Each structure stands twice: as structure tokens, then as C-alpha cells.
Amino acid sequence: MSRTTAAVVGASGFTGGELLRLLAGHPEFEVVQATSRKYTRKTMGYAHPNLRELDLRFTDPEDLESVDVLFAATPHGVSMQHVDAFRDAADTVVDLSADFRLPSADLYDEWYDGHERPELLAEATYALPELNREALPGADLIAAGGCNATATVLGLLPLVEAGMIDGAVRTTAKRSSGEGSDPRGGDQRIVVDVKVGSSEGGAGGGEASSHAERSGVVRPYAPTGHRHEAEIEAYLGTRVAFTVHAVDMVRGASATCHVFPDDPVTKGDLWGAYRETYEDEPFVRTVAGGGGVYRYPEPKAVAGTNVAEVGFELDPRNGRVVVFSAIDNMMKGSAGQAVHAANVALGFEETAGLEFAGLHPVGAP
């Protein structure tokens, strides 16, 4: 039986390397092309030392081969310019940039610099299976979520579905419905603080991502107005106040969400909500104040995996629920999520190629 052919565009970056690693070990995929303008004709090991054994060389992205699935791991703005070429080359396109993950052109006008192909936004399917699984089978333009948004959405989703937070998650996830509440109405009752590793800045990085500048910091680099705020509000249907800190780790995103429900809730209510939402999910586990060292979600505990840890603590004195979530930003927040969504879209086993359980102990993720 022939395997499903795959190409990775933008394969020399961190996310592209993670995609290659996952696809090379996937039982259903055969990687036949990996593109990079910078490293054209060089081996995979030149950019990704963990992939030295992958018998493939980088090719120019202008010379796309015909494949079953194309994964685009390009900077924002590239996919919307080349989406026609991507779709001509592949039956299914999975985009890991921000180009198709928001549901409307108005949001791109507000949070980005507009959109060159707004007519395609209604065709794109949001990739996060825990939120949008029912829409993924047969989807041919799939948009992976942002890592900070993914961590936040997974942490808060059970509260939205249990009615502890006003939202419209199951209608806003369906782009063509035109339904869902306006997330900007009502009182501000959710504050989100995310800590992220340096790999979020990509292989190109920048001055702020250099080791000398990044080492030892807990730096608020997006106190307000982070673009992932729009994504969270669009798919949960509830307003959030969102801040991001750069911290001294390579991989990982950790979200702490402060929620003030209108009505009192108990720990039993919270456990019930998280079990109801995630008991059948292969890549989400609830970690909420148990024994041992790792009592709450931590990026170090999920490094290298497609697993999200979620948890909570109740603050009855202040009427507050503190929600925690942790992911590997390169995996559940990017390449792992993209492969998981492709598995669902193509009818493969959901966990195929994503079974790695992580390591303990490990160094800084």
C-alpha cells in the first residue's frame, strides 16, 4: 500500500525541522520534498543535526513537487501570497503561519496588516482537534493555531463548555456559520499571563532572542495587544486580557489564567468540567494539585511531546479560579498540532507519529 506523500515548505526553520522529524517517523507519510531558499541543495543535517540520517536535500520553494499534503512552515504573509501554488501542488495544505487562522478579514485589518486573500478565510479549517475535530475530516486548507493561543484555549475550554465562562465556542469554531457572541461585550473577567521560550521567535530570532539577552530573564515583551488575543477571543467567544513574557527556556509555553466566575464553583465542579471535556482526548491530561514535584502543568514535563497539561486551583476567598496549562510550543503549539490535524483530516489514527511520551529528567526545555 502506497504511503501519503508530503512536502514541507520552509523546512529549515525550527518548526520545519519538527515537521520533518514527525513526518519521517510517521507510519502513513513519506516526505518527498523539503524547501529552503537559504539552504537549497544542502542536506537536512546541515540545518537539523538530529535529522542527519534523513536522505533528502533542501530544494527551492519555487520548484514544488506534486504531493498529497503540503505543510507550510513559513513566516506570516508568505502563505497568503503563495496559497494558489501550494494548492496546485497538493490536495491538502496545512499552514502553520498566522495567515489563515483568524476567521474574518476584519480581524486581520485590526491585528495584522490586512489580508491578501480574504475570500479564502471561510474555506480554512482551524486545526486544533480538541476544539474543532468535527470540522477537520476532508478539510483541504487547514490553519494551525498559535502556540500562546493554543495553551490558553486548552486551559479555558472546559470552563466555557461548562458555562462557567460566557462564550460561544462551538459556533465560533465553525467559520461558515456566521454565529457566535461578540467577545468584546460585557465585563472583563479573564486575565491571561503566558510565559514562552525563545524558540517561539523562530530560527532567525533577533537581538532579543540572543543567548546573552535572553538568559535569566522574565521579560514582558507583549504586555498588551498580542495578536494571539484575537485568536483566543475568536474561538472561545469570550474576552480576555492577555500578556506574554519571554523567559529563560528554549521550548515551552505556560499559561496562567485568572477567571472570576459570576456564580460560585467548587473543586468538584471544576473536576467535572475538565473530565467532561478531556477524558477521551489522547493528548490532554489534567494535572491539578496532586502529589510529587510536578503538581501543576509545566512545560518541562511535556517537552518534545504533543501533550498539553491543564490544571486549576480554586481561590474561594477571592472568587477566583486559577487555570494552568503547559505545552511544548514547537509541538502541541505548532508542528505536533499540524500533524494531529492532518491525521484527523485524512482519516489516519489520531496518535500516528505523535506517540513520544517525553523524557524525565531533562534539562531546560
N, C-alpha and C positions, 0 to 999 in steps of 0.2 A: 504494500500500500504506500503510495507516494505521500511525502510529507508536505506540509504547508510552507511555501517559500516566503521569506521575509527579508526586507531591507530596512536598514537604519540610516536615516539621513541626519547628518550632524553627529556622526558616531565617534568623533574624537573627544568630545566633552565628557564630563563626569556622568551625566545621565545617559549619554550614548554608550559609554562603557558598561554601565549597569544593564542596559538593554541587551547588549551583546552577550554579557555574562549569562543572563537569564535565558535568552533565546538559544544560546549554544548548548545549554543543558536541558532544554525543553523537549519532551518526547514527541511533540507534534510539529515543531518548527524546524526548518532548515534555513540558516542565514546564508544568503547568496550575495548580498551586497552591503557594504558599509561605506558611507561617503564622508569626505572631508576635503575641503579645498586646501587647507593648510598642509595636510599630510598625504595628499594624493600619491599613490604608488608605494607608500610605506606600509610595513606590516602592522598588524594590530598591536603587537607587543611594543612598538615604538611609542605609542600613546598610553597603552594599558598593559603594564608589566604582568598583571595577573592573567592576561589572555595571550601569552606568547605562543601557546600551542594551537591557537585558532588559525587555521590555514586560510587566511583571507588577507587581502590588501585593500587599503582605502582607495576609493575611486572618486572621480569628480562628480559633484551632485548634479551637474548638467547632463550626465550620461546615465540616467536612471534605467534600470532593467525592469522588465515586466515581472511582477511578483504578486502573490496573493495578498500580502499585508505589508504596508509601509508604515514604519514608526518614524515620526518626525521629532527629533530632539534638537530643535533649533531655537535661537533667541526669538523673543516676541517681535512680530512683524514679518517674519520670513515666511511662515506657512501661509498666511493670507495672500501673499504675493505669488506663491508657487503652488497653491492648492490644486489648480487645474492639472498641472503636470503630475502632481502626486496621485490624483485620482485617475488620470490616464494610465499611470504605471501600475496601479494596484486596485484590487476590488475593494479593499478595506484600508482606510487611512486612520491611524491613531496619532493624534497630535498632542505632544507633551508641553507645548508652549501655552501662553495665555490667549492665543488668537481666536479660539472658538469656545472657550469655557463659559463665557457670560452669555445670557440668553437674549440680550437685546442690543441694538446699535446705540441706543440712548446711554446705556451703561458704559460702552466704550468711549462715547463722546465725553462722559463725565470723568471716568477714571483713567483712561488712556489717551491716545491721540486720534480717536475715531477708529473706523474700521473700513478697510478697502473692499470687503466682500460681505456686507451686512445681509444680503439675501440668503447666505448660506447658514446663518446662525440658527435658523429654525430647523435646519436639517441635522445639525450636530447633536450628538447624544453625550450628556455628561457621564464621565467614566466611572465614578465611584460606585461600585456594585452594591455596597451596603445601603446606599441611598436610592439608586436608580437601576437596580438589577432588571426589573421588568421591561425596561425600555431598551436594553442592550442587545438581546438576540437579534441577529440580522442587521444591526447598525453598520453603516459603511463609512461614517465620519464620526469619530469618537474623540472627545476632548477630555484629556486628563485634568484632574483638579490640581490646584496649587497646594504645596506642602503645608503651609500655615493654615490655609482654609480646611484642608483635609483633617488635620489634627483637631481643629476647633469643631468642625461639623460632627465628627465622630463622637466627640465628648458630649456635645449638647443634644444630639439627635434623640436619645431616649427621653429626655425631658420634654422635647417638642411633641413627640408622638404620644406621650402620656398626658399631654395637656397641662403640664406644669409651666411651660413657656408658650405664650401665644405664637403661633406660626402656621405656615401653610406648606409644610414640607412635601407632601405627596402631590400637590398640584403644581408648585413651582418647579419641581424636578422635571415635569413634562413641559417642554418648551412650547409645544404647539397648542396647549390648552388655553393660553391667554388668561388663566385664572390665578388666584393666589392673592394674599393680602399685601398691602404696601408696607414694607418693613420699616419705613421711616415714620410711621404714625405711632402714637402712644408714648408712654413714658420709657425712659432709658433704664433698663433693669438688668442688663448683662454687660459685664466688663471682662474683656479677654486680654490676657498677657501671655505672649508667646516668646520662648527662648529658642534660638535656632543656631545651628552650626555653620561653619564657614563654607561648606560645600554648597549651601544654598546660593552663593554668589557665582557658582559655575567655575569651570576650569580657567576662564580668563580672569576672574576675580577683579581685583582693583587694589588701590592703595590701602583701603580699609581692611582688605582681606589678607594682606601680607602677614606673615607669622609675627613679625616684630610689633605690628599694630594690633593684631587680634589676640595675641597671647595674654591671658589673665584678665580679659575684660568681661564686664557685663554692661554692654553699651546699648542704650535705646537709640536705634537707628531709624525707627519709624514710629514716633510717639503717637501720631495721628495720621489719618489719611492713607494707610497702607492699602494697596489695590485689592488684596485678598479680602478686605472688609466687604467689598461689593459682592464677591462670590459667596461669602457666608450668608449675607442677607438675602441674596437671590434664591438660594437653595434651602435655607431654613425658614425663610419668610418672617424673620424677626430681626429687629435692630440690635446691633452690638457696638460697643465702644472698644476699639482694637488697638493694641500697642505691641510692637515687636522689639525684642532685644537681641543683639548679637552677643554670643557667649563663647567661651574658650572650649569648643569642641568641634570636631570635623563633621560628624554625621549626627543628625537628630533634630527633632522639633518637639518641644514640650509646651503644651497649652494649659494655662490655669484660668478657669472661667469662674467668675463670681456672679451668681444668679440669685435674685431676690424674688421668689415666687409670691404671687398675690395671696395664695392660701397656704397655710402651714402644711409641711410634708414631714414624713417620718423616714427613718432609715429603711424600714420595711417597704415604704412606697418607692424609695429610690432603687432598692434591690429589685423590686418587682419590675420597674421600668427598664432597667438595664438588662435583666434576664429576658424580658419580653422582646426587646429589640435585637439582642445579640446572641441568644442561646444557640442559634443554628448557624451563626456566622463562622466560617473557618479561620478568619484572620483577625478576629477581635476577641480579646479576653479582658474580663473585668478584674481589676486589682484595686481593692478598696479597704485598706487598713488592716490587712491580715498580719500574720507573723513574719519573722525574719527581717532581713535588712531592707529588702525591696518591698515596702509596704504599700507604695503607691506607684503609679506609672512612671517609668524612667526611660529615656532614650537608650541608655546603655544596655538595658535589658532586651531591647528589640533590634539592636544594631545588626544590619545585614539581612534582616528578615522583612517579610511583607506583613508582619503582625502589628496591629495597633493595640496598645494597652489603654484602657479607660478606667476611671475610678471617680470616687466622690468622697466628700466628708460633709457632715451636717453641722451647721453653726446655729443652733436654736436661739441663742441669746440675741443674735443679730438678724434672725430670719433669713439666713443665707445658706445656700448650697454652694460648696466649692467643688468644681468639677476639674478633674485632671485627665489629660490624655498625652500619650507619647508615641511617636513614630520615628522610623528612620526616614528622613526626608528624601533620600535617594531611592528608597524602595516604596513603602506604602504611600509616600508623598510624591512619587514620580514614576520610575520605571516599573516597580512592582505593581502599582495600581494599573498602569497601562497594560501590562501582560495579563493581569487578572481580568480586566475588562475585555481584552481580546479573547481570552478563554471563554467568557460568557457569550460574547457576540458570535463566536464561531462554533459554539456547541461543544467545546472541549471540557474535560474535567476542570472545575474551577481552580483547584490547587495545583494543576500541572505546571511544573517548572518553578514552583514557589514554595516547596516543602521545607527549605532550610530553616532549622529551628533556632539558629543563633548559637553563640558561644558564651561560656562563663567559666572563669573570669576573662575579661577582655580589657584592653587599655581604653583610653578615651575614645569614644565613638567618633 
